[in-house]
């Protein structure tokens, strides 16, 4: 089980808690985790990734074990601490403006 922490607008849209657990088939990658999240919460499709290309939306970031994973390929395996449930994968809505 992968622990996910969602930003406020996404957990409210999904009508769930801020932190959720998702079962992810092996290999547990960023992409596989997002696929599982979108299967369980179809209302989130297109909010984190583009519907067609599956590319991360510009103002969405991923953090694992205190590191920014936003630019890692979706085929990248998640860190061991995330796989063991010791650390969550955080999905964060980035801030912009000035």
MARVOLUM-41584 format. One record per residue: residue number from 1; residue in three letters; x, y, z of N, C-alpha, C in turn. Coordinates in steps of 0.001 Angstrom, whole numbers, plus 500000, padded with zeros to 6 digits. Layout:
SITE_NUM_ALA_X_Y_Z_X_Y_Z_X_Y_Z
...
//
This chain:
SITE_1_UNK_500834_498819_500000_500000_500000_500000_500884_501253_500000
SITE_2_UNK_500527_502170_499144_501238_503441_499058_500397_504493_499772
SITE_3_UNK_501029_505230_500667_500357_506345_501331_500479_507571_500452
SITE_4_UNK_499366_508241_500219_499341_509462_499426_498781_510591_500262
SITE_5_UNK_499376_511756_500145_498823_512954_500757_498413_513874_499619
SITE_6_UNK_497143_514236_499619_496571_515042_498544_496394_516487_498995
SITE_7_UNK_496490_517431_498045_496192_518823_498398_494688_518984_498652
SITE_8_UNK_494339_520023_499358_492958_520237_499794_491949_520131_498664
SITE_9_UNK_492197_520791_497540_491200_520790_496465_490977_519393_495891
SITE_10_UNK_491992_518538_495917_491821_517188_495368_491147_516242_496345
SITE_11_UNK_491498_516301_497634_490813_515388_498558_489364_515784_498738
SITE_12_UNK_489072_517078_498627_487662_517486_498693_486904_517054_497447
SITE_13_UNK_487514_517168_496295_486880_516717_495048_486608_515218_495092
SITE_14_UNK_487549_514457_495635_487410_513002_495722_486534_512578_496910
SITE_15_UNK_486165_513540_497774_485345_513250_498950_485998_512170_499819
SITE_16_UNK_487256_512413_500134_488033_511468_500929_488839_512232_501971
SITE_17_UNK_489753_511566_502618_490629_512219_503587_491866_512772_502897
SITE_18_UNK_492569_513631_503613_493815_514219_503090_494851_513131_502798
SITE_19_UNK_494968_512169_503693_495897_511063_503475_495099_509800_503179
SITE_20_UNK_495470_509132_502107_494801_507894_501715_495852_506830_501431
SITE_21_UNK_495420_505594_501372_496295_504486_500996_495758_503873_499718
SITE_22_UNK_496663_503608_498788_496311_503042_497490_497124_501782_497277
SITE_23_UNK_496455_500725_496851_497163_499502_496487_497662_499661_495059
SITE_24_UNK_498959_499460_494871_499598_499647_493566_500252_498347_493154
SITE_25_UNK_499970_497911_491930_500589_496694_491394_502066_496958_491115
SITE_26_UNK_502851_495906_491190_504292_496003_490883_504482_496190_489388
SITE_27_UNK_505462_496924_488970_506378_497733_489774_505685_499018_490217
SITE_28_UNK_505913_499413_491443_505273_500590_492019_506034_501841_491587
SITE_29_UNK_505555_502450_490539_506149_503658_489980_505222_504834_490244
SITE_30_UNK_505697_506019_489901_504848_507202_490010_503625_507022_489115
SITE_31_UNK_503846_506607_487890_502747_506417_486945_501748_505370_487398
SITE_32_UNK_502237_504239_487906_501344_503177_488385_500525_503658_489579
SITE_33_UNK_501134_504466_490431_500428_505009_491587_499326_505961_491138
SITE_34_UNK_499628_506820_490178_498616_507742_489676_497508_507000_488935
SITE_35_UNK_497876_505938_488207_496856_505106_487546_495895_504521_488578
SITE_36_UNK_496445_503977_489672_495622_503377_490726_494753_504436_491404
SITE_37_UNK_495315_505615_491622_494561_506706_492231_493376_507095_491343
SITE_38_UNK_493608_507224_490044_492550_507618_489116_491502_506523_488939
SITE_39_UNK_491894_505257_489073_490908_504175_489016_489994_504217_490237
SITE_40_UNK_490596_504450_491394_489809_504468_492632_488961_505734_492757
SITE_41_UNK_489492_506848_492274_488800_508134_492333_488730_508727_490930
SITE_42_UNK_487801_508253_490098_487738_508695_488699_487520_510197_488539
SITE_43_UNK_486963_510843_489556_486763_512286_489468_488086_513053_489448
SITE_44_UNK_489194_512386_489783_490510_513029_489761_491201_512929_488404
SITE_45_UNK_490635_512150_487478_491240_512038_486139_491324_513415_485499
SITE_46_UNK_492496_513734_485017_492715_515020_484367_493090_516146_485312
SITE_47_UNK_493034_515927_486610_493387_516991_487544_494874_517007_487869
SITE_48_UNK_495498_515836_487836_496922_515706_488164_497745_515558_486893
SITE_49_UNK_497180_514819_485921_497851_514571_484639_496885_514876_483508
SITE_50_UNK_497438_515181_482359_496642_515387_481159_495917_514089_480796
SITE_51_UNK_494676_514197_480347_493878_513014_479987_494554_512145_478927
SITE_52_UNK_495119_512767_477914_495648_512021_476768_497118_511654_476935
SITE_53_UNK_497946_512651_477227_499394_512409_477268_499862_511802_478584
SITE_54_UNK_499068_511927_479636_499416_511464_480988_500584_512254_481585
SITE_55_UNK_500906_513403_480999_501965_514258_481539_501439_515022_482752
SITE_56_UNK_502306_515229_483718_501968_515980_484929_501519_517389_484558
SITE_57_UNK_500467_517852_485209_500002_519227_485016_501061_520189_485544
SITE_58_UNK_501146_521356_484933_502207_522317_485238_502264_522732_486703
SITE_59_UNK_501137_522880_487360_501143_523374_488732_500912_522281_489769
SITE_60_UNK_501307_521077_489420_501226_519950_490351_502633_519407_490547
SITE_61_UNK_502987_519141_491800_504321_518620_492112_504183_517341_492923
SITE_62_UNK_505216_516488_492849_505272_515244_493614_506506_515280_494508
SITE_63_UNK_506329_514890_495776_507438_514830_496714_507452_513470_497394
SITE_64_UNK_508634_512881_497482_508826_511597_498168_510092_511703_499000
SITE_65_UNK_509987_511360_500269_511135_511375_501183_511839_512729_501204
SITE_66_UNK_511066_513793_501153_511621_515139_501219_512259_515630_499935
SITE_67_UNK_512135_514882_498851_512740_515267_497571_511663_515506_496525
SITE_68_UNK_511933_516450_495640_511015_516767_494545_511148_515715_493447
SITE_69_UNK_510069_514995_493193_510050_513956_492163_509239_514388_490948
SITE_70_UNK_508916_515649_490852_508035_516145_489805_508573_515930_488402
SITE_71_UNK_509871_515979_488234_510456_515857_486899_511021_514470_486613
SITE_72_UNK_510814_513546_487541_511263_512169_487309_510314_511491_486318
SITE_73_UNK_510831_510569_485515_509947_509843_484594_508911_509045_485372
SITE_74_UNK_507722_508919_484795_506648_508199_485475_506972_506722_485652
SITE_75_UNK_507967_506216_484949_508385_504819_485074_509363_504606_486220
SITE_76_UNK_509730_505694_486906_510695_505629_487999_510071_504919_489199
SITE_77_UNK_510790_503947_489749_510322_503247_490944_510318_504195_492130
SITE_78_UNK_509308_504072_492960_509237_504904_494161_510291_504464_495167
SITE_79_UNK_510736_505374_496046_511742_505020_497049_511236_503923_497989
SITE_80_UNK_512160_503174_498539_511846_502055_499428_510981_502486_500612
SITE_81_UNK_511267_503653_501184_510491_504129_502335_509032_504376_501967
SITE_82_UNK_508768_504786_500743_507395_504980_500277_506743_503619_500048
SITE_83_UNK_507480_502698_499450_506947_501358_499195_506587_500635_500488
SITE_84_UNK_507358_500872_501545_507108_500225_502839_506039_500952_503659
SITE_85_UNK_505583_502105_503182_504584_502868_503917_505154_503732_505019
SITE_86_UNK_506480_503825_505079_507126_504637_506106_507004_506126_505794
SITE_87_UNK_506989_506449_504514_506884_507830_504048_505763_507906_503007
SITE_88_UNK_505046_509036_502942_504008_509173_501926_504566_509761_500632
SITE_89_UNK_503825_509560_499567_504053_510301_498326_503123_511493_498414
SITE_90_UNK_503674_512686_498363_502875_513910_498491_502599_514488_497107
SITE_91_UNK_501349_514792_496885_500948_515518_495673_500623_516928_496135
SITE_92_UNK_501307_517910_495571_501207_519276_496032_500803_520177_494879
SITE_93_UNK_499860_521072_495154_499510_522097_494185_500510_523225_494315
SITE_94_UNK_501312_523458_493277_502347_524489_493317_501720_525883_493301
SITE_95_UNK_502439_526831_493851_501968_528211_493873_502698_529011_492808
SITE_96_UNK_502000_529949_492221_502605_530805_491206_502041_532219_491374
SITE_97_UNK_502721_533117_490772_502232_534487_490822_503322_535429_491289
SITE_98_UNK_502971_536629_491455_503995_537545_491905_503480_538889_492251
//
